[in-house]
């Protein structure tokens, strides 16, 4: 079953800035779909249109079988959205925040409280249910927002950069929350520029560059379609005479190899020359790097 279908979806801001450029895709129901790409790739614009918050300039989009352009209110009633950086109000407790959100969506007070408690307990947040949100860590507050999405029982949950600003430990705690949402039967569509995150939790991936889709499909299939097995990252300027393909990015070389043995031998040679380098498996970041996108911020010197 397909949750979202688009045909030639286009969004132009101010008559000049093309945020989405003739995007045609299908997103399956079930599991976690990750939209990846650098800032300005069109990820947030896509989510806002798909959730009924923003009108496209042209093209067609259907969410949960609903023509979004014709029935945005109906779409909004059936999906949940966690915008980038969204947090519960500092003066409210998690229980108050979630139950109020559910009442706004049409649940009775009794049912809202019951569902709020259930969601908080599911995410291990029952012990903070009655603590003011401003007293909680950033990671815990973001998990509270995820709990609200669970409690809504929405068929489709949109999350825009849900772990931005979180430290590595808090980020992994949030991943567990997302996996629980998935296990509840909801479909998650999220944006991310963190390859580790995408590889840890995504089932399906859509890679975007400058408003266009450059690759999509099951995560492993998209990575394997690149045709390489290993990558050597060499830090600093220099001449790179190894590899099946070399990409130069901001003072570093990214060297691709089809054969693992070739990569290991090349790494030893590079290190003997005194360069700083590391070898790693090909991953989702390389989908963008090899197609003119940019996830350079994920790399750090060893």
FENURKA-V188036 format. One record per residue. N is the residue number from 1. RES is the residue in three letters. PHI is phi in whole degrees, 0 to 359 (* if undefined). OMEGA is omega in degrees with one decimal (* if undefined). D_CENTER is the distance of its C-alpha to the mean C-alpha in Angstrom with 2 decimals. Layout:
# FENURKA-V188036
N,RES,PHI,OMEGA,D_CENTER
N,RES,PHI,OMEGA,D_CENTER
This chain:
# FENURKA-V188036
1,UNK,*,-178.4,20.97
2,UNK,253,-179.0,18.63
3,UNK,271,-178.8,16.63
4,UNK,225,175.9,15.89
5,UNK,230,174.7,18.19
6,UNK,230,175.6,18.63
7,UNK,222,177.5,21.57
8,UNK,54,-178.3,22.01
9,UNK,293,-176.1,19.72
10,UNK,224,173.5,20.52
11,UNK,226,179.1,20.10
12,UNK,238,178.2,22.51
13,UNK,265,175.3,22.94
14,UNK,62,179.1,26.53
15,UNK,76,-175.1,27.82
16,UNK,227,-173.5,26.61
17,UNK,275,-178.8,22.93
18,UNK,269,-179.9,21.05
19,UNK,273,174.5,17.42
20,UNK,231,-172.0,17.05
21,UNK,235,175.5,19.67
22,UNK,55,-177.1,20.89
23,UNK,276,175.0,17.64
24,UNK,237,-177.1,18.65
25,UNK,201,172.3,16.37
26,UNK,226,177.0,16.23
27,UNK,246,-177.3,13.53
28,UNK,287,172.8,15.26
29,UNK,282,-179.2,15.92
30,UNK,90,176.9,15.23
31,UNK,78,-177.0,12.63
32,UNK,242,174.4,8.85
33,UNK,254,-180.0,7.43
34,UNK,250,170.0,4.25
35,UNK,267,-177.2,5.14
36,UNK,244,179.7,6.04
37,UNK,157,179.9,9.02
38,UNK,285,176.6,11.13
39,UNK,302,-179.0,12.19
40,UNK,88,-179.0,14.06
41,UNK,285,-179.9,12.44
42,UNK,110,-174.9,12.30
43,UNK,296,-178.1,8.73
44,UNK,295,177.5,10.00
45,UNK,301,179.4,13.25
46,UNK,299,-178.7,12.10
47,UNK,297,-179.7,10.65
48,UNK,295,177.5,13.88
49,UNK,289,-176.8,16.02
50,UNK,296,-179.7,14.73
51,UNK,269,175.8,15.30
52,UNK,86,-178.4,18.73
53,UNK,266,-174.2,18.58
54,UNK,219,179.4,19.23
55,UNK,274,174.5,21.67
56,UNK,286,175.4,21.14
57,UNK,285,174.2,23.91
58,UNK,195,-176.9,24.65
59,UNK,96,-174.2,23.52
60,UNK,237,173.2,22.68
61,UNK,215,179.7,19.80
62,UNK,233,177.7,20.23
63,UNK,241,-177.9,18.12
64,UNK,53,178.3,19.65
65,UNK,79,-176.8,22.69
66,UNK,252,173.1,23.23
67,UNK,291,-172.7,23.90
68,UNK,296,-178.1,21.62
69,UNK,295,-178.0,24.01
70,UNK,272,-174.6,26.95
71,UNK,227,-178.4,25.67
72,UNK,297,-179.5,22.83
73,UNK,296,179.1,24.42
74,UNK,295,176.9,24.36
75,UNK,299,-177.9,20.67
76,UNK,299,-179.5,20.01
77,UNK,285,-175.2,22.31
78,UNK,248,179.0,20.39
79,UNK,238,172.5,16.77
80,UNK,240,-177.5,15.26
81,UNK,230,173.2,13.04
82,UNK,246,-179.5,11.75
83,UNK,296,179.1,11.84
84,UNK,301,177.1,10.70
85,UNK,75,-177.4,13.31
86,UNK,288,179.6,14.88
87,UNK,222,174.8,17.57
88,UNK,291,176.9,20.61
89,UNK,303,-176.4,23.88
90,UNK,299,-176.4,25.63
91,UNK,279,-177.2,28.86
92,UNK,261,172.0,27.59
93,UNK,272,176.2,27.12
94,UNK,305,179.9,24.14
95,UNK,296,179.0,26.56
96,UNK,295,-178.3,27.71
97,UNK,299,-176.0,24.31
98,UNK,291,-178.9,23.05
99,UNK,295,177.5,26.45
100,UNK,295,177.3,26.85
101,UNK,300,-178.6,23.52
102,UNK,289,176.4,24.70
103,UNK,298,177.4,28.14
104,UNK,299,179.9,26.72
105,UNK,276,173.2,25.05
106,UNK,112,177.9,28.49
107,UNK,281,173.6,28.99
108,UNK,290,-178.7,32.35
109,UNK,300,-178.6,32.66
110,UNK,296,-179.6,33.65
111,UNK,292,179.1,30.81
112,UNK,298,179.0,28.28
113,UNK,295,-179.6,29.64
114,UNK,297,-178.9,29.68
115,UNK,291,178.2,26.10
116,UNK,297,178.7,24.99
117,UNK,299,-178.6,26.94
118,UNK,299,-179.4,25.61
119,UNK,293,179.0,21.93
120,UNK,298,179.1,22.77
121,UNK,293,179.1,24.73
122,UNK,300,-178.5,22.11
123,UNK,262,178.7,19.75
124,UNK,69,-177.0,22.75
125,UNK,248,-178.3,23.16
126,UNK,301,-177.6,26.57
127,UNK,285,178.3,28.34
128,UNK,245,-173.5,26.76
129,UNK,303,-174.6,27.08
130,UNK,246,176.6,29.96
131,UNK,261,178.8,29.08
132,UNK,303,-174.0,28.38
133,UNK,299,-178.6,24.73
134,UNK,293,178.0,25.79
135,UNK,271,-177.2,27.24
136,UNK,264,177.0,24.02
137,UNK,292,179.3,21.65
138,UNK,302,-179.8,18.45
139,UNK,298,179.0,16.49
140,UNK,294,178.5,18.80
141,UNK,298,179.3,18.48
142,UNK,290,175.1,14.73
143,UNK,292,176.0,15.50
144,UNK,296,177.7,18.18
145,UNK,296,176.1,15.92
146,UNK,297,177.6,13.99
147,UNK,297,177.0,17.57
148,UNK,297,178.0,18.42
149,UNK,296,177.0,15.81
150,UNK,298,-175.5,17.38
151,UNK,298,-178.1,20.81
152,UNK,293,-178.1,20.45
153,UNK,67,-177.4,20.43
154,UNK,295,178.3,18.31
155,UNK,292,-173.5,17.74
156,UNK,224,-178.2,14.33
157,UNK,242,176.9,11.87
158,UNK,258,179.3,9.41
159,UNK,231,-177.9,7.25
160,UNK,258,-178.0,6.80
161,UNK,47,-171.4,5.89
162,UNK,293,-177.6,7.49
163,UNK,249,178.7,8.85
164,UNK,298,179.2,10.13
165,UNK,88,-179.5,13.81
166,UNK,270,174.4,14.02
167,UNK,284,-174.8,16.29
168,UNK,303,-179.3,15.64
169,UNK,290,178.9,17.54
170,UNK,296,179.9,15.98
171,UNK,298,-179.5,12.43
172,UNK,291,173.8,13.73
173,UNK,296,178.8,15.45
174,UNK,291,176.9,12.42
175,UNK,302,178.2,10.95
176,UNK,300,177.8,14.35
177,UNK,297,179.9,14.03
178,UNK,295,179.0,11.03
179,UNK,294,175.8,13.17
180,UNK,289,175.7,16.03
181,UNK,299,179.2,14.52
182,UNK,299,-178.3,13.99
183,UNK,293,178.3,17.55
184,UNK,282,178.2,18.89
185,UNK,107,179.6,18.36
186,UNK,282,171.8,15.64
187,UNK,265,178.8,12.96
188,UNK,247,170.7,9.37
189,UNK,240,-174.4,7.18
190,UNK,231,172.1,3.86
191,UNK,255,179.2,2.81
192,UNK,198,168.5,3.14
193,UNK,241,-179.3,6.75
194,UNK,251,-177.7,7.64
195,UNK,300,178.4,9.02
196,UNK,301,179.5,10.60
197,UNK,298,-178.3,7.73
198,UNK,299,-178.0,6.50
199,UNK,291,-179.1,10.26
200,UNK,282,-169.7,11.06
201,UNK,231,-172.6,9.47
202,UNK,278,173.1,8.15
203,UNK,262,-173.6,11.17
204,UNK,224,-175.8,10.42
205,UNK,227,174.7,8.71
206,UNK,234,-178.6,9.41
207,UNK,262,-176.4,10.24
208,UNK,234,174.3,11.55
209,UNK,223,175.9,14.36
210,UNK,51,175.2,16.49
211,UNK,82,180.0,15.65
212,UNK,244,174.1,16.24
213,UNK,274,-179.1,14.57
214,UNK,254,178.1,15.86
215,UNK,196,173.6,14.73
216,UNK,201,179.8,13.38
217,UNK,149,174.4,14.35
218,UNK,305,-172.5,14.16
219,UNK,309,-175.5,12.41
220,UNK,296,-179.7,15.86
221,UNK,296,-180.0,17.56
222,UNK,295,179.4,15.48
223,UNK,294,-178.0,16.14
224,UNK,294,-178.9,19.74
225,UNK,293,179.3,20.36
226,UNK,291,175.8,20.45
227,UNK,86,178.3,23.75
228,UNK,241,-179.4,23.66
229,UNK,249,-176.1,23.77
230,UNK,224,178.3,23.93
231,UNK,229,169.8,23.15
232,UNK,250,175.2,25.40
233,UNK,256,-179.9,24.32
234,UNK,248,-175.0,27.48
235,UNK,264,-178.4,27.57
236,UNK,103,179.5,30.09
237,UNK,282,178.4,31.99
238,UNK,166,177.8,34.04
239,UNK,261,-177.8,35.00
240,UNK,250,-175.5,32.83
241,UNK,250,179.0,35.05
242,UNK,248,164.6,33.13
243,UNK,89,177.8,30.57
244,UNK,274,175.8,29.80
245,UNK,202,-179.1,27.62
246,UNK,234,174.6,27.19
247,UNK,242,177.1,24.69
248,UNK,255,-177.5,25.73
249,UNK,223,169.3,23.24
250,UNK,44,174.6,24.48
251,UNK,78,176.1,27.23
252,UNK,217,175.7,25.86
253,UNK,249,176.3,26.21
254,UNK,245,-170.7,23.67
255,UNK,248,-174.6,25.95
256,UNK,255,-179.4,25.05
257,UNK,227,173.2,27.29
258,UNK,278,-176.8,27.78
259,UNK,257,-178.7,30.13
260,UNK,297,-179.9,29.24
261,UNK,297,177.0,32.86
262,UNK,300,-179.6,32.97
263,UNK,295,-179.4,30.02
264,UNK,295,179.0,31.78
265,UNK,294,179.4,35.04
266,UNK,295,179.7,33.52
267,UNK,298,179.3,31.88
268,UNK,299,179.5,35.31
269,UNK,294,179.9,36.90
270,UNK,296,-179.8,34.41
271,UNK,293,177.8,34.91
272,UNK,297,178.7,38.67
273,UNK,283,179.1,38.52
274,UNK,92,178.6,37.21
275,UNK,278,174.0,33.69
276,UNK,267,-174.9,30.69
277,UNK,203,173.2,28.26
278,UNK,212,176.6,26.08
279,UNK,246,179.9,25.16
280,UNK,210,174.6,21.94
281,UNK,291,172.1,20.65
282,UNK,296,-177.2,18.84
283,UNK,222,-174.3,15.06
284,UNK,293,177.2,11.91
285,UNK,300,-177.1,12.52
286,UNK,289,174.3,15.82
287,UNK,302,179.9,14.65
288,UNK,281,-178.2,14.13
289,UNK,300,-177.3,17.10
290,UNK,282,-178.8,19.39
291,UNK,243,174.9,18.61
292,UNK,87,176.4,19.15
293,UNK,271,-173.1,15.71
294,UNK,206,169.3,15.15
295,UNK,233,-172.8,13.09
296,UNK,299,-175.3,16.39
297,UNK,296,-178.9,15.46
298,UNK,282,-177.7,14.22
299,UNK,271,174.9,17.83
300,UNK,222,-178.3,20.58
301,UNK,294,-179.1,24.21
302,UNK,292,*,25.45
